């Protein structure tokens, strides 16, 4: 009986120790290699939203692609939908229509390299993302300029031989 208690207590302590680390990962943007259907791709991302389970992600192949994962609030989405989203930061608003990517269950939009939304995401403070039908989430912009810059630097570069074949 004592051994079971120690295992449960140890698991609870490990869970409590892991929670602050997760919360810290929502405090700033990062750029790292993430798995994609065609292999690994450099992705700038940040988490946020009311429960910390929503994500903004920027990847780039030929052009930049912004993805917005609603987190738990996006579990009941219908394939083929789109929505108008307002991105607000630093006293400015950029509105974009995002399409649902059914395979991943998050919204995406293709951007130009000099898109005003990319400039907005590289400002300071936080960005709020809202849509009438999907609510609002807030994401920090700390580290966004460096992370987005890394992804944009890879934009349009040829993939190594053998990738995506």
C-alpha positions in Angstrom: 0.0 0.0 0.0 2.8 2.4 0.9 4.5 1.8 -2.5 1.3 2.7 -4.4 1.0 5.9 -2.4 4.6 6.9 -3.2 4.0 6.2 -6.9 0.9 8.4 -6.9 2.6 11.1 -4.9 5.6 11.0 -7.2 3.3 11.3 -10.3 1.5 14.2 -8.7 4.7 16.0 -7.9 6.0 15.4 -11.5 2.7 16.8 -12.9 2.9 19.9 -10.7 6.5 20.5 -11.7 5.6 20.2 -15.4 2.8 22.7 -15.2 5.0 25.9 -14.7 7.2 24.8 -17.6 4.2 24.6 -19.9 3.0 28.0 -18.7 6.5 29.4 -19.4 6.3 28.1 -23.0 3.3 30.4 -23.6 5.3 33.4 -22.6 7.3 33.9 -25.9 7.6 32.9 -29.5 10.1 30.2 -30.6 11.3 29.0 -33.9 12.1 25.3 -34.2 11.8 22.4 -36.6 8.3 20.8 -36.4 6.9 17.7 -38.1 4.7 18.3 -41.1 3.2 15.9 -43.6 6.2 16.5 -46.0 8.8 16.2 -43.2 10.3 18.7 -40.8 9.7 22.4 -41.4 10.9 25.5 -39.5 8.0 26.9 -37.6 7.6 30.1 -35.5 5.0 29.5 -32.9 3.4 30.7 -29.6 0.7 29.3 -27.4 -2.0 31.3 -25.7 -5.8 31.7 -25.5 -8.0 31.4 -22.5 -6.7 28.0 -21.5 -3.1 28.2 -23.0 -4.0 25.5 -25.6 -4.5 27.7 -28.6 -1.5 28.3 -31.0 -0.4 30.7 -33.7 2.1 29.1 -36.1 4.0 30.5 -39.0 5.7 28.3 -41.6 7.0 29.0 -45.0 7.5 27.0 -48.2 7.1 29.3 -51.2 5.1 31.8 -49.2 4.5 32.4 -45.5 1.5 30.5 -44.1 -0.1 31.5 -40.7 -2.0 28.8 -38.9 -4.4 29.4 -35.9 -5.2 26.4 -33.8 -8.2 27.3 -31.6 -7.3 24.7 -29.0 -10.1 23.0 -27.1 -12.7 25.5 -28.3 -12.1 24.4 -31.9 -13.1 20.7 -31.5 -16.5 20.9 -33.2 -15.4 22.5 -36.5 -17.0 21.6 -39.8 -14.8 20.8 -42.8 -14.8 23.5 -45.5 -15.5 26.5 -43.3 -13.8 29.8 -43.2 -13.9 32.8 -40.8 -13.1 36.4 -40.7 -10.5 37.0 -37.9 -9.3 40.3 -36.4 -5.7 40.5 -35.3 -5.2 43.5 -32.9 -1.9 44.7 -31.5 -0.2 48.0 -30.8 -3.4 50.0 -31.6 -3.7 48.5 -35.1 -6.1 45.9 -36.5 -5.6 43.6 -39.5 -8.5 41.4 -40.6 -8.0 38.2 -42.6 -10.2 35.4 -43.8 -8.8 32.1 -42.7 -9.8 28.7 -44.1 -10.2 25.6 -42.0 -7.4 23.0 -42.8 -9.5 19.9 -42.1 -6.5 17.5 -41.8 -5.1 19.5 -38.8 -8.3 21.2 -37.6 -6.9 24.7 -37.6 -7.4 27.8 -39.6 -4.8 28.9 -42.2 -4.1 31.9 -44.4 -1.4 32.4 -47.1 0.5 35.7 -46.6 2.7 37.9 -48.7 6.3 38.3 -47.4 5.5 42.0 -46.8 2.0 41.4 -45.4 0.7 43.9 -42.8 -0.2 41.0 -40.5 3.4 39.9 -40.3 4.4 43.4 -39.3 1.6 43.4 -36.7 2.9 40.1 -35.3 6.4 41.5 -34.9 5.2 44.4 -32.7 5.4 44.5 -28.9 3.0 43.5 -26.2 0.3 41.0 -27.2 -1.9 40.2 -30.1 -5.6 39.4 -29.7 -7.2 37.2 -32.3 -11.0 37.3 -32.5 -13.8 36.1 -34.6 -17.5 36.5 -33.9 -18.2 32.8 -34.2 -15.0 31.5 -32.5 -14.3 33.9 -29.6 -11.1 35.6 -28.7 -7.6 34.5 -27.8 -4.6 36.5 -26.7 -0.9 35.7 -27.5 2.3 37.3 -26.3 4.5 38.9 -28.9 7.8 38.5 -26.9 10.4 37.0 -29.2 8.1 37.1 -32.3 10.3 39.4 -34.4 13.3 37.0 -34.1 11.2 33.8 -34.5 9.3 35.1 -37.5 12.5 36.5 -39.0 14.1 33.0 -38.9 11.1 31.5 -40.7 11.0 34.3 -43.4 14.7 33.8 -44.0 14.0 30.2 -45.1 11.0 31.3 -47.3 11.3 30.1 -50.9 14.5 28.3 -50.3 14.7 24.9 -52.1 14.1 21.8 -49.9 17.0 19.4 -49.5 17.0 16.6 -52.1 14.8 13.7 -51.1 12.4 15.7 -48.9 8.7 15.4 -49.8 9.3 12.9 -52.6 
